[in-house]
Amino acid sequence: MLGALIIVFREVIEAGIIVGIVMAVTKGLRGSRLMAGAGVAAGVLGAGLVAAFAGVIAETLNGFGQELFNAAILSLAVCMLAWHNIWMASHGRELAAEARKLGQEVRSGARSLVALAIVIAVAVMREGSEVALFLYSLVAAGGATARDLVIGSLLGLVAGVAVSAVTYFGLVTIPARRLFAVTSALITFLAAGLASQAVSFLQQAGFVSAWRWGDTAWDTSAILSDTSLFGRVLHTLVGYADQPSVLQVVVYAGTLATIFALSKAFAPRAVARPPEAPAPQRG
């Protein structure tokens, strides 16, 4: 449930930033709210189609190399989560600037209202499609029931919409940099856990059987089982396993280090301000 909540909350916030900026700049422009609503509806519909096709593919491949299919889904989710954090670290400000520029062009008449709807639809569909894939990855990783996913997704949706709304109406000023820093860290640990689970599926299928890589790194099941309530929470948030293999630990640590390092490397550098000239002295 927590995994679904974090993912949906993050994606809704990102889509909400684009929608909020465009709507704020075009506030008072006749027809802008109608077009924004149409864009959101189209984006949701497109994301729903992506989720439906993902379900059809999963059902078609069910029973045919299920471990390989689960490992592939998890690996794809890890790559997308990593790319997601790295890309947002380097292009988040540019994305907001482009949305603001679009709103100004629509208001001035240089761009039509249709462009506004298209940009919003693409933003909502992109984030919604990522949600669909990530939720399937949580199912493939195991431990998440349909009820957990529904409750977590609804809570994430409500929280994301609420934060976007209060930010748009100016009721509270939330530093986007800090908000994304927290969610990026959570998603990075979630991605490392999914990568570790993908290795576990490959080991179960017999594709990873190198010497000693399959040995158990530690056994903390007597202290905290990953099937207990707190163990399941840690499994979702940070990928905790009470009996991981050596290869799972190596992949987990490597995934964490890679995502954190690349996110920091591609983050925009702060521009140093030139020193102020000394005030002229009066004689």
Secondary structure, 3 states (H helix, E strand, C coil): CHHHHHHHHHHHHHHHHHHHHHHHHCCCCCCHHHHHHHHHHHHHHHHHHHHHHHHHHHHHHCCCCHHHHHHHHHHHHHHHHHHHHHHHHHHHHHHHHHHHHHHHHHHHCCCCHHHHHHHHHHHHHHHHHHHHHHHHHHHHHCCCCHHHHHHHHHHHHHHHHHHHHHHHCCCCCCCHHHHHHHHHHHHHHHHHHHHHHHHHHHHHCCCCCCCCCCCECCCCCCCCCCCCHHHHHHHHHHCCCCCCEHHHHHHHHHHHHHHHHHHHHHCCCCCCCCCCCCCCCCC
